[in-house]
Amino acid sequence: MNDEKTKGIKYNKNIVCQIDSNNKKYNLTVSNNDSIIFFQVEEINSLPIQDFNLHLNLEQIGKVNKFFLQFDNLNEISDSIKNIIDSKSIKIEKKDKEIILTFVNPINMKEFNLSIPLKEKDIKAEIASLNSYMLQLNEKIENLTEKVNYLENKIKEIIDNSFMFSKSTIIRKDEQDLILGWMEKKPKNFKLLLDSNIDGDSNSTFCNKCCQKGPIIVFIKTNNGYRFGGYTSQFWPSQGYGKDEKSFLFSLDLKNKYKCIAKEWAIYTWTNSYFSFGNNIYIYNMCTQNESSYLREPLSYDIPKNYELNGGKNEFVVKSYEVYQVEY
């Protein structure tokens, strides 16, 4: 009841119902006071909104349909219409720019009609209203997008922080659980001591940065792309052998762990020439520039005899290696 002529008018009664007709749904409202009766029909889910309304006084109603002549006032008409609506003896038909309400006379069961014209909506006003709604919706979407981006960044940050080898160019994120499963207990962190890509590949650098520190894990990648290494639970010796029954070798490519079988010769350092995991993996001075580094058959560790850690060949050129201190 937003018609200009009915603004500010107080109504005594208000009948509202929903009617299905010809596969369409309509809201029907009938209201009245002592001087005016108001009919409004609105098609549900129509765009633009199809709004039909009609306001009549008692004299006008008598001219519209003789059925209304039998009543002396609008309250009686309103009560009669309510009874007809309650009994569902009504149908709605849409014709061009008018709605036809068909009522069934409860006295003689004859039908009588009421024609209600279409109330033209101000399309510009509707578009303006829709634009305002869209602006509000866009603002909500932008706020939601900001929150989603914030959450995505937080999740990424959590994932990145959960990868303890984030600076590594050798081990992948999906291989971390493999390494952790091989450790004697779950580490709190892996502290990078040496990266040959950054610190160089001299054995003296290894000794300066890694000797007398531990536990230690070493990742090695060859020029042919093979990735393997070893772990010791002890401090790495500055010279000679280090004893460790908990040390092991591994292959990232084969996803295998190889236990120590000669704990007295688990790890080794020879001045500035090379460091090794016992008598099995030897990393020589300037290892990225020569093919001096090599594997040996099982002596300190139970690695395969066919050098499968290095694709079947015992000698290799190191592309890079990384040394981490394991923090428990």
C-alpha beads as a LAMMPS data file, in Angstrom:
LAMMPS data file: protein, C-alpha beads

328 atoms
327 bonds

1 atom types
1 bond types

-500.0 500.0 xlo xhi
-500.0 500.0 ylo yhi
-500.0 500.0 zlo zhi

Masses

1 110.0

Atoms # bond

1 1 1 0.000 0.000 0.000
2 1 1 2.550 2.509 -1.161
3 1 1 0.152 4.337 -3.520
4 1 1 0.444 8.116 -3.112
5 1 1 -3.300 8.450 -2.506
6 1 1 -3.218 6.036 0.429
7 1 1 -0.158 7.363 2.239
8 1 1 -0.850 8.319 5.837
9 1 1 -4.299 6.628 5.844
10 1 1 -5.051 4.390 8.809
11 1 1 -6.947 1.191 8.000
12 1 1 -9.221 -0.737 10.300
13 1 1 -8.607 -4.141 8.735
14 1 1 -5.904 -5.772 6.712
15 1 1 -6.436 -9.103 4.932
16 1 1 -3.358 -10.685 3.372
17 1 1 -3.145 -14.001 1.582
18 1 1 -1.093 -15.781 -1.071
19 1 1 -2.825 -17.248 -4.125
20 1 1 -1.463 -19.615 -6.768
21 1 1 -2.938 -19.081 -10.227
22 1 1 -1.753 -20.222 -13.680
23 1 1 1.616 -21.312 -12.303
24 1 1 2.180 -17.880 -10.769
25 1 1 1.971 -16.707 -7.203
26 1 1 0.339 -13.512 -6.015
27 1 1 0.040 -11.676 -2.741
28 1 1 -3.478 -10.261 -2.247
29 1 1 -4.097 -7.497 0.283
30 1 1 -7.497 -6.015 1.111
31 1 1 -7.721 -3.126 3.590
32 1 1 -10.358 -0.602 4.551
33 1 1 -11.361 2.192 6.844
34 1 1 -14.687 4.018 7.057
35 1 1 -14.238 5.778 3.709
36 1 1 -11.930 3.712 1.498
37 1 1 -11.385 0.067 0.640
38 1 1 -8.066 -0.810 -0.903
39 1 1 -7.183 -3.794 -3.123
40 1 1 -3.574 -4.652 -3.929
41 1 1 -2.155 -7.602 -5.886
42 1 1 1.561 -8.151 -6.291
43 1 1 3.042 -10.839 -8.504
44 1 1 5.729 -12.697 -6.580
45 1 1 9.220 -12.991 -8.112
46 1 1 8.397 -10.677 -11.020
47 1 1 10.953 -8.225 -12.363
48 1 1 10.134 -5.453 -12.738
49 1 1 7.659 -5.813 -9.870
50 1 1 4.091 -6.229 -11.118
51 1 1 1.972 -4.259 -8.679
52 1 1 -1.792 -3.826 -9.224
53 1 1 -3.842 -1.692 -6.841
54 1 1 -7.170 -0.026 -6.627
55 1 1 -8.732 2.152 -3.913
56 1 1 -12.485 2.789 -3.968
57 1 1 -15.104 4.435 -1.822
58 1 1 -18.560 2.942 -1.243
59 1 1 -20.162 4.818 -4.132
60 1 1 -17.441 3.751 -6.565
61 1 1 -17.625 0.109 -5.437
62 1 1 -21.342 0.056 -6.202
63 1 1 -20.587 1.115 -9.762
64 1 1 -17.809 -1.466 -10.185
65 1 1 -19.977 -4.485 -9.372
66 1 1 -23.575 -4.850 -8.318
67 1 1 -22.624 -7.493 -5.746
68 1 1 -21.400 -4.708 -3.484
69 1 1 -24.770 -2.867 -3.572
70 1 1 -26.203 -5.228 -0.964
71 1 1 -23.876 -3.769 1.700
72 1 1 -24.375 -0.515 3.567
73 1 1 -20.755 0.146 4.551
74 1 1 -17.181 -0.783 3.727
75 1 1 -16.723 -2.871 6.851
76 1 1 -19.460 -5.210 5.687
77 1 1 -17.825 -5.446 2.255
78 1 1 -14.463 -6.147 3.871
79 1 1 -15.980 -8.895 6.058
80 1 1 -17.635 -10.473 3.037
81 1 1 -14.395 -10.397 1.017
82 1 1 -12.596 -11.945 3.999
83 1 1 -15.094 -14.798 4.112
84 1 1 -14.660 -15.396 0.379
85 1 1 -10.856 -15.379 0.728
86 1 1 -10.987 -17.699 3.754
87 1 1 -13.109 -20.163 1.796
88 1 1 -10.574 -19.976 -1.073
89 1 1 -13.411 -19.044 -3.440
90 1 1 -11.228 -16.683 -5.450
91 1 1 -8.934 -16.793 -8.433
92 1 1 -6.543 -14.317 -10.053
93 1 1 -6.027 -13.851 -13.764
94 1 1 -3.521 -11.514 -15.367
95 1 1 -4.465 -9.761 -18.621
96 1 1 -2.012 -7.308 -20.140
97 1 1 -1.949 -4.388 -17.688
98 1 1 -4.733 -5.464 -15.390
99 1 1 -5.539 -8.166 -12.876
100 1 1 -8.970 -9.773 -12.794
101 1 1 -10.076 -10.940 -9.356
102 1 1 -12.891 -13.482 -9.641
103 1 1 -14.930 -13.974 -6.460
104 1 1 -17.736 -16.472 -5.885
105 1 1 -20.859 -14.886 -4.413
106 1 1 -21.509 -16.880 -1.212
107 1 1 -25.281 -16.177 -1.487
108 1 1 -26.088 -17.412 -4.989
109 1 1 -22.672 -18.978 -5.829
110 1 1 -22.405 -16.797 -8.900
111 1 1 -19.077 -15.321 -9.884
112 1 1 -18.356 -11.591 -9.881
113 1 1 -15.240 -9.820 -11.050
114 1 1 -13.116 -6.912 -10.000
115 1 1 -10.636 -5.424 -12.441
116 1 1 -7.493 -3.885 -10.920
117 1 1 -5.137 -1.886 -13.167
118 1 1 -1.378 -2.201 -13.118
119 1 1 0.323 0.397 -10.970
120 1 1 3.334 1.349 -13.120
121 1 1 6.501 1.287 -11.102
122 1 1 9.157 3.910 -11.563
123 1 1 11.774 1.822 -13.370
124 1 1 14.470 4.442 -12.822
125 1 1 13.779 4.399 -9.103
126 1 1 13.903 0.593 -9.098
127 1 1 17.236 0.627 -10.976
128 1 1 18.601 3.233 -8.575
129 1 1 17.477 1.087 -5.674
130 1 1 19.048 -1.962 -7.312
131 1 1 22.292 -0.057 -7.925
132 1 1 22.383 0.947 -4.292
133 1 1 21.886 -2.672 -3.305
134 1 1 24.626 -3.785 -5.716
135 1 1 27.036 -1.226 -4.252
136 1 1 26.322 -2.561 -0.779
137 1 1 26.740 -6.115 -2.060
138 1 1 30.042 -5.253 -3.766
139 1 1 31.267 -3.676 -0.546
140 1 1 30.383 -6.855 1.343
141 1 1 32.109 -8.962 -1.329
142 1 1 35.232 -6.790 -1.102
143 1 1 35.264 -7.134 2.688
144 1 1 34.762 -10.875 2.359
145 1 1 37.537 -11.082 -0.261
146 1 1 39.901 -9.257 2.097
147 1 1 39.084 -11.736 4.852
148 1 1 39.551 -14.709 2.489
149 1 1 42.909 -13.318 1.311
150 1 1 43.953 -12.771 4.923
151 1 1 43.011 -16.355 5.816
152 1 1 44.781 -17.726 2.721
153 1 1 47.944 -15.838 3.665
154 1 1 47.695 -17.102 7.240
155 1 1 47.244 -20.685 6.028
156 1 1 50.214 -20.276 3.658
157 1 1 52.255 -18.842 6.509
158 1 1 51.338 -21.792 8.739
159 1 1 52.190 -24.275 5.962
160 1 1 55.491 -22.526 5.211
161 1 1 56.387 -22.443 8.884
162 1 1 55.567 -26.123 9.224
163 1 1 58.166 -26.976 6.545
164 1 1 61.426 -27.112 8.483
165 1 1 63.595 -27.155 5.332
166 1 1 62.062 -24.097 3.682
167 1 1 65.504 -22.882 2.518
168 1 1 66.453 -26.206 0.976
169 1 1 66.943 -26.747 -2.768
170 1 1 67.282 -30.520 -2.263
171 1 1 64.502 -31.868 -0.068
172 1 1 60.868 -31.262 -1.042
173 1 1 58.037 -30.364 1.299
174 1 1 56.280 -33.715 0.741
175 1 1 59.437 -35.556 1.897
176 1 1 59.679 -33.941 5.333
177 1 1 57.472 -36.559 7.010
178 1 1 59.720 -39.252 5.540
179 1 1 62.775 -37.709 7.232
180 1 1 60.938 -37.119 10.516
181 1 1 59.840 -40.757 10.544
182 1 1 63.480 -41.865 10.393
183 1 1 64.595 -39.730 13.352
184 1 1 64.889 -41.152 16.873
185 1 1 62.396 -38.524 18.053
186 1 1 60.612 -35.576 16.480
187 1 1 62.904 -32.529 16.175
188 1 1 61.779 -29.032 17.102
189 1 1 63.825 -27.480 14.294
190 1 1 66.555 -27.943 11.694
191 1 1 69.143 -25.147 11.773
192 1 1 70.953 -24.627 8.475
193 1 1 74.721 -24.674 9.102
194 1 1 76.043 -24.861 5.551
195 1 1 74.623 -24.542 2.041
196 1 1 77.278 -25.148 -0.638
197 1 1 75.337 -22.904 -3.038
198 1 1 75.926 -20.003 -0.650
199 1 1 78.942 -20.929 1.502
200 1 1 81.051 -22.804 -1.043
201 1 1 82.256 -26.412 -1.204
202 1 1 85.656 -26.388 0.487
203 1 1 86.249 -28.950 3.215
204 1 1 87.703 -26.240 5.453
205 1 1 84.355 -24.422 5.287
206 1 1 82.618 -27.641 6.325
207 1 1 84.974 -27.999 9.283
208 1 1 84.564 -24.381 10.369
209 1 1 80.777 -24.431 10.200
210 1 1 79.837 -27.990 11.125
211 1 1 82.565 -29.743 13.153
212 1 1 81.952 -30.042 16.883
213 1 1 78.244 -29.488 16.246
214 1 1 75.446 -31.998 16.314
215 1 1 73.243 -33.861 15.879
216 1 1 73.679 -33.302 12.139
217 1 1 71.841 -34.303 8.959
218 1 1 73.406 -33.872 5.500
219 1 1 71.532 -33.723 2.170
220 1 1 73.518 -34.329 -1.031
221 1 1 72.411 -33.818 -4.639
222 1 1 74.567 -34.981 -7.559
223 1 1 74.889 -33.469 -11.009
224 1 1 72.755 -36.379 -12.267
225 1 1 69.968 -35.438 -9.849
226 1 1 70.343 -38.267 -7.306
227 1 1 69.587 -37.228 -3.725
228 1 1 70.891 -39.014 -0.643
229 1 1 72.591 -38.244 2.662
230 1 1 73.088 -39.238 6.263
231 1 1 72.337 -38.474 9.892
232 1 1 74.406 -38.650 13.080
233 1 1 73.164 -38.114 16.607
234 1 1 76.688 -37.085 17.710
235 1 1 78.883 -34.011 17.282
236 1 1 80.816 -34.149 14.035
237 1 1 84.551 -34.773 14.744
238 1 1 87.158 -32.206 13.679
239 1 1 89.558 -35.063 12.870
240 1 1 89.227 -38.812 12.675
241 1 1 86.281 -41.131 13.336
242 1 1 83.155 -40.479 15.398
243 1 1 81.233 -43.329 17.039
244 1 1 77.414 -43.442 16.714
245 1 1 75.126 -46.475 16.721
246 1 1 72.090 -44.256 15.961
247 1 1 73.444 -42.826 12.718
248 1 1 71.966 -43.849 9.363
249 1 1 72.137 -43.165 5.625
250 1 1 69.147 -42.579 3.370
251 1 1 67.996 -42.124 -0.211
252 1 1 65.306 -39.509 -0.854
253 1 1 64.704 -40.906 -4.340
254 1 1 64.294 -44.523 -3.170
255 1 1 62.691 -43.469 0.147
256 1 1 64.963 -45.916 1.996
257 1 1 66.864 -45.720 5.276
258 1 1 70.092 -47.691 5.835
259 1 1 71.219 -48.466 9.382
260 1 1 74.742 -48.281 10.757
261 1 1 76.445 -51.698 11.027
262 1 1 79.817 -50.492 12.318
263 1 1 79.143 -47.855 14.965
264 1 1 82.879 -47.236 15.635
265 1 1 83.241 -45.819 12.091
266 1 1 79.958 -43.931 11.739
267 1 1 81.382 -40.510 10.701
268 1 1 84.819 -39.239 9.707
269 1 1 86.854 -36.113 8.942
270 1 1 90.291 -36.053 7.323
271 1 1 91.888 -32.610 7.769
272 1 1 90.854 -30.409 4.834
273 1 1 90.567 -33.251 2.324
274 1 1 87.135 -34.782 2.861
275 1 1 84.386 -35.727 5.299
276 1 1 82.441 -38.975 5.146
277 1 1 79.734 -41.092 6.622
278 1 1 82.047 -43.858 7.787
279 1 1 83.456 -45.827 4.879
280 1 1 80.470 -45.397 2.580
281 1 1 79.819 -41.780 1.447
282 1 1 82.872 -39.587 0.805
283 1 1 82.508 -35.844 0.059
284 1 1 85.824 -34.380 -1.097
285 1 1 87.174 -30.839 -1.060
286 1 1 85.737 -28.675 -3.896
287 1 1 83.208 -31.439 -4.527
288 1 1 81.094 -29.410 -6.982
289 1 1 84.102 -28.962 -9.262
290 1 1 85.450 -32.539 -9.523
291 1 1 84.396 -36.183 -9.534
292 1 1 86.452 -37.159 -6.504
293 1 1 83.421 -37.864 -4.278
294 1 1 82.208 -41.463 -4.294
295 1 1 80.275 -44.322 -2.672
296 1 1 81.708 -47.587 -1.377
297 1 1 80.031 -50.951 -0.874
298 1 1 78.541 -51.671 2.570
299 1 1 81.160 -51.318 5.296
300 1 1 79.865 -48.928 7.951
301 1 1 76.241 -48.972 6.696
302 1 1 74.069 -51.625 5.061
303 1 1 73.650 -49.773 1.759
304 1 1 73.149 -51.850 -1.419
305 1 1 76.234 -53.200 -3.187
306 1 1 75.143 -51.907 -6.583
307 1 1 75.505 -48.190 -5.704
308 1 1 71.793 -47.655 -6.282
309 1 1 71.895 -44.452 -4.232
310 1 1 73.772 -42.958 -7.212
311 1 1 72.023 -44.790 -10.036
312 1 1 74.540 -47.659 -10.147
313 1 1 77.750 -45.586 -10.318
314 1 1 80.140 -45.127 -7.407
315 1 1 81.728 -41.771 -8.376
316 1 1 79.783 -38.515 -8.684
317 1 1 80.014 -34.739 -8.921
318 1 1 78.136 -32.924 -6.171
319 1 1 75.735 -30.305 -7.476
320 1 1 75.015 -29.035 -3.946
321 1 1 74.924 -30.214 -0.357
322 1 1 73.281 -28.860 2.799
323 1 1 74.141 -29.476 6.434
324 1 1 71.570 -28.933 9.210
325 1 1 71.930 -29.083 12.973
326 1 1 69.025 -31.039 14.454
327 1 1 67.463 -29.319 17.462
328 1 1 65.441 -31.549 19.805

Bonds

1 1 1 2
2 1 2 3
3 1 3 4
4 1 4 5
5 1 5 6
6 1 6 7
7 1 7 8
8 1 8 9
9 1 9 10
10 1 10 11
11 1 11 12
12 1 12 13
13 1 13 14
14 1 14 15
15 1 15 16
16 1 16 17
17 1 17 18
18 1 18 19
19 1 19 20
20 1 20 21
21 1 21 22
22 1 22 23
23 1 23 24
24 1 24 25
25 1 25 26
26 1 26 27
27 1 27 28
28 1 28 29
29 1 29 30
30 1 30 31
31 1 31 32
32 1 32 33
33 1 33 34
34 1 34 35
35 1 35 36
36 1 36 37
37 1 37 38
38 1 38 39
39 1 39 40
40 1 40 41
41 1 41 42
42 1 42 43
43 1 43 44
44 1 44 45
45 1 45 46
46 1 46 47
47 1 47 48
48 1 48 49
49 1 49 50
50 1 50 51
51 1 51 52
52 1 52 53
53 1 53 54
54 1 54 55
55 1 55 56
56 1 56 57
57 1 57 58
58 1 58 59
59 1 59 60
60 1 60 61
61 1 61 62
62 1 62 63
63 1 63 64
64 1 64 65
65 1 65 66
66 1 66 67
67 1 67 68
68 1 68 69
69 1 69 70
70 1 70 71
71 1 71 72
72 1 72 73
73 1 73 74
74 1 74 75
75 1 75 76
76 1 76 77
77 1 77 78
78 1 78 79
79 1 79 80
80 1 80 81
81 1 81 82
82 1 82 83
83 1 83 84
84 1 84 85
85 1 85 86
86 1 86 87
87 1 87 88
88 1 88 89
89 1 89 90
90 1 90 91
91 1 91 92
92 1 92 93
93 1 93 94
94 1 94 95
95 1 95 96
96 1 96 97
97 1 97 98
98 1 98 99
99 1 99 100
100 1 100 101
101 1 101 102
102 1 102 103
103 1 103 104
104 1 104 105
105 1 105 106
106 1 106 107
107 1 107 108
108 1 108 109
109 1 109 110
110 1 110 111
111 1 111 112
112 1 112 113
113 1 113 114
114 1 114 115
115 1 115 116
116 1 116 117
117 1 117 118
118 1 118 119
119 1 119 120
120 1 120 121
121 1 121 122
122 1 122 123
123 1 123 124
124 1 124 125
125 1 125 126
126 1 126 127
127 1 127 128
128 1 128 129
129 1 129 130
130 1 130 131
131 1 131 132
132 1 132 133
133 1 133 134
134 1 134 135
135 1 135 136
136 1 136 137
137 1 137 138
138 1 138 139
139 1 139 140
140 1 140 141
141 1 141 142
142 1 142 143
143 1 143 144
144 1 144 145
145 1 145 146
146 1 146 147
147 1 147 148
148 1 148 149
149 1 149 150
150 1 150 151
151 1 151 152
152 1 152 153
153 1 153 154
154 1 154 155
155 1 155 156
156 1 156 157
157 1 157 158
158 1 158 159
159 1 159 160
160 1 160 161
161 1 161 162
162 1 162 163
163 1 163 164
164 1 164 165
165 1 165 166
166 1 166 167
167 1 167 168
168 1 168 169
169 1 169 170
170 1 170 171
171 1 171 172
172 1 172 173
173 1 173 174
174 1 174 175
175 1 175 176
176 1 176 177
177 1 177 178
178 1 178 179
179 1 179 180
180 1 180 181
181 1 181 182
182 1 182 183
183 1 183 184
184 1 184 185
185 1 185 186
186 1 186 187
187 1 187 188
188 1 188 189
189 1 189 190
190 1 190 191
191 1 191 192
192 1 192 193
193 1 193 194
194 1 194 195
195 1 195 196
196 1 196 197
197 1 197 198
198 1 198 199
199 1 199 200
200 1 200 201
201 1 201 202
202 1 202 203
203 1 203 204
204 1 204 205
205 1 205 206
206 1 206 207
207 1 207 208
208 1 208 209
209 1 209 210
210 1 210 211
211 1 211 212
212 1 212 213
213 1 213 214
214 1 214 215
215 1 215 216
216 1 216 217
217 1 217 218
218 1 218 219
219 1 219 220
220 1 220 221
221 1 221 222
222 1 222 223
223 1 223 224
224 1 224 225
225 1 225 226
226 1 226 227
227 1 227 228
228 1 228 229
229 1 229 230
230 1 230 231
231 1 231 232
232 1 232 233
233 1 233 234
234 1 234 235
235 1 235 236
236 1 236 237
237 1 237 238
238 1 238 239
239 1 239 240
240 1 240 241
241 1 241 242
242 1 242 243
243 1 243 244
244 1 244 245
245 1 245 246
246 1 246 247
247 1 247 248
248 1 248 249
249 1 249 250
250 1 250 251
251 1 251 252
252 1 252 253
253 1 253 254
254 1 254 255
255 1 255 256
256 1 256 257
257 1 257 258
258 1 258 259
259 1 259 260
260 1 260 261
261 1 261 262
262 1 262 263
263 1 263 264
264 1 264 265
265 1 265 266
266 1 266 267
267 1 267 268
268 1 268 269
269 1 269 270
270 1 270 271
271 1 271 272
272 1 272 273
273 1 273 274
274 1 274 275
275 1 275 276
276 1 276 277
277 1 277 278
278 1 278 279
279 1 279 280
280 1 280 281
281 1 281 282
282 1 282 283
283 1 283 284
284 1 284 285
285 1 285 286
286 1 286 287
287 1 287 288
288 1 288 289
289 1 289 290
290 1 290 291
291 1 291 292
292 1 292 293
293 1 293 294
294 1 294 295
295 1 295 296
296 1 296 297
297 1 297 298
298 1 298 299
299 1 299 300
300 1 300 301
301 1 301 302
302 1 302 303
303 1 303 304
304 1 304 305
305 1 305 306
306 1 306 307
307 1 307 308
308 1 308 309
309 1 309 310
310 1 310 311
311 1 311 312
312 1 312 313
313 1 313 314
314 1 314 315
315 1 315 316
316 1 316 317
317 1 317 318
318 1 318 319
319 1 319 320
320 1 320 321
321 1 321 322
322 1 322 323
323 1 323 324
324 1 324 325
325 1 325 326
326 1 326 327
327 1 327 328
